[in-house]
Amino acid sequence: MWSTLKRLLRPTPPITWVACADLADRAGGTPPAVVDVRGSDEFDGPLGHIAGALNVPVDTIMDGTADLAALRSREIVLVCRTDKRSARAADSLAASGFTRVSVLRGGMEQWNALGLPVARGS
């Protein structure tokens, strides 16, 4: 309980946002780790997902059961349908000591609206 209380009382940095086009442009260099926080049904659903994205539902990030230790030193971009769940997950990761986390502005809805490539199925 004490660790949860310390996390809640620690100020978190403001959320960093990344535009869909900016993320798509970075695919050629060293891309960030893309973590899609939607449930598996949405990840494999009609909006699809960004190729190479890890599917880690927001609930597992929020309750601390997600094993993202291997990503701690990497830049991470969080994705969901819009950007609400990703923003919550970003706050939680920042409170857990992750320093290079951003949120995809507009999420998969915006990604699809721009006609950017998606993967479908697992």
N, C-alpha and C positions, 0 to 999 in steps of 0.2 A: 504494500500500500504506500509506503514512504516513497518509493521510486516513482509511482504514478503521481503522487502529490508534488514531488519535485519537478516532474515534467510539466505539470499543469501550471506551476508557479513561475517557471523559467520563461522569460520573454522569448518569443520566437521572431526571427527576422521576417520582414515582409516577403510576400510571395513574389518570386521571379516568374515572369510569363515569357513564353516563346510563341511566335506566330507560326502557323502551319507552314507557310511558304519558307520561312527561315529554317525550320526543321527539315523540310524536304530538300532544301539546298545543301544541307550538311551531309547528306547521304554519301557523297563522294569522298569525304575526308574521314576523320575519326568520329563516327557518330556517337552520340550519347546512348546510354542504355535507355530504351523506351520501355516503361512499365505501364501496362494498361490495367487500371484498377476496377474495371467492370467485372461482373460475374461472367463465368464461362459461357453462359447462354447468350449474353450480349457480345462477348468477344468473338464468338463464332456466328453471330447473327447477321441481320441485313446490312448493318453499317460496316461490317468487316473489322479488320484491325490493321495496324501498320505492320508491314512485314518485319519479322525479327523481334517483335514486341514480346515481352514476358507478361503473362497474365497472372497478376497477383491482386485478388479482390480487396477492395478498400477495407472491409471488415478485418482482414488478417493484418493489415498495416496498422489500423487503429487499435487493435487489441494487443499488438506487439508480437503476434505469432508468425508474422512473415519473416522468412529467413533471407534478408537482403544484405547480410554482412559482406558478401563478395562484391557488392556494388558500392560500398561505403566510399571508396577512393575515386569512383567514376562520377562523371556528370550523369544525372538521371533526369529524364523528362517523363512526367506523369500524364496519363491520358485517360479520359473517360468519355461519356457521350457528349456532354457539354463542356464543363470544366469545374463543376461544383464539387464532385467527389474527389477529383484530383487535388483541388485546393485544400480540402480537409486532410487528405493523405500527406500533402506537402508539409502542412503544419505539424503533423504527427512525426514525420521523418526528421524535420528540423529540430523538434524537441528531443529527438533521440540522438542528435549529434550529426546528422547528415548535413553537409554544408553546400553541396552542389546539386540542388534540386530545383527544378522549374516545372511549370504547368503549361500544357499545350492549350493556348487560348482558343476557346470555341470547341475543343475536343473533336471527336470523330464526326460530329455533324458538320463542323466547319471544314474539316479535312475532305469529306465527301463533297461538300458544296463547291470546293475549289477543283474537284476532279482529280485529286491526288491519288496515287495507286493504293489499293487496299488488298489485303489477303483475306480469304474467306475459308472457313473450316479450320480445324486444328493443325 
